[in-house]
């Protein structure tokens, strides 16, 4: 599996890209851990804890982004049948909780 993410292209801490992907793809906690273990089979509890903190921050960022974007973009179509800005906002707020 190969993940290519050109959003905010540049050099950054790899863990941030992984946690952003887990939020963007709306993964459950089990899916997040499975996804992270594909990158590091020796993933330990300390690493998981740090990544969860980063995911929390990203979930809040995504929720705020949708709050700001929804009034401007809510009438735009998406490629997903069941997706909406309000759904994405609510999902990320639930994840942050």
matplotlib code that plots the C-alpha trace (Angstrom):
import matplotlib.pyplot as plt

x = [0.0, 1.2, -0.2, 0.5, -0.9, 0.0, -2.2, 0.1, 3.0, 6.4, 8.6, 6.9, 6.9, 5.7, 3.5, 1.4, 0.7, -0.4, -2.7, -4.2, -4.9, -6.7, -9.0, -9.5, -10.4, -12.7, -11.1, -12.3, -9.9, -9.3, -8.7, -6.3, -4.2, -4.2, -3.2, -0.4, 0.9, 1.3, 4.0, 5.6, 5.0, 6.8, 4.4, 4.4, 2.0, 4.0, 3.9, 0.2, -0.4, 1.6, -0.3, -3.6, -2.8, -1.9, -5.1, -7.1, -5.6, -6.3, -9.9, -10.4, -8.8, -11.0, -14.1, -13.2, -12.4, -15.9, -17.6, -15.9, -16.3, -19.9, -21.6, -19.5, -19.4, -22.5, -24.2, -21.3, -21.5, -19.1, -18.0, -19.5, -23.2, -23.6, -21.0, -21.7, -19.8, -22.0, -21.5, -17.7, -17.8, -19.9, -17.7, -14.5, -16.1, -17.2, -13.7, -12.1, -14.4]
y = [0.0, 3.5, 6.7, 9.9, 13.1, 16.4, 18.5, 21.1, 19.6, 20.1, 18.6, 17.7, 15.1, 11.9, 11.2, 14.3, 13.0, 9.6, 11.1, 13.5, 10.6, 8.8, 11.8, 12.5, 8.8, 8.8, 5.7, 4.0, 3.5, -0.1, 1.0, 3.6, 1.1, -1.4, 1.4, 2.6, -1.0, -1.3, 1.5, 0.2, -3.4, -2.6, 0.2, 0.6, 2.1, 5.4, 5.9, 5.1, 7.7, 10.4, 9.6, 9.8, 13.3, 14.4, 12.8, 14.7, 18.0, 17.1, 16.1, 19.5, 21.2, 19.3, 20.2, 23.9, 23.7, 22.3, 24.9, 27.7, 26.0, 24.7, 28.1, 28.7, 25.2, 23.3, 23.6, 22.1, 18.5, 15.8, 12.5, 10.7, 10.0, 10.1, 12.8, 16.4, 19.1, 18.8, 15.0, 15.6, 18.2, 16.0, 12.9, 14.8, 16.3, 12.9, 11.5, 14.4, 13.6]
z = [0.0, -0.8, 0.5, -1.5, 0.0, -1.7, 0.6, 2.2, 0.2, 2.0, 4.7, 7.9, 10.6, 9.1, 12.1, 11.3, 7.8, 9.1, 11.7, 9.2, 6.8, 9.6, 10.1, 6.4, 5.8, 8.9, 10.4, 13.5, 16.4, 15.3, 11.7, 12.9, 14.8, 11.9, 9.5, 11.7, 12.2, 8.4, 8.7, 11.9, 12.9, 16.3, 17.1, 20.9, 23.4, 23.7, 19.9, 19.8, 22.6, 20.7, 17.5, 19.3, 20.6, 17.1, 15.8, 18.4, 17.2, 13.6, 14.4, 15.9, 13.0, 10.5, 12.5, 12.6, 8.8, 8.1, 10.3, 8.3, 4.9, 5.1, 4.6, 1.4, 0.0, 1.2, -2.2, -4.0, -5.1, -3.8, -5.2, -2.2, -2.0, 1.8, 2.6, 3.6, 5.4, 8.5, 8.6, 8.4, 11.1, 13.4, 12.7, 13.6, 16.8, 17.8, 17.2, 19.2, 22.1]

ax = plt.figure().add_subplot(projection="3d")
ax.plot(x, y, z, "-o")
ax.set_aspect("equal")
plt.show()
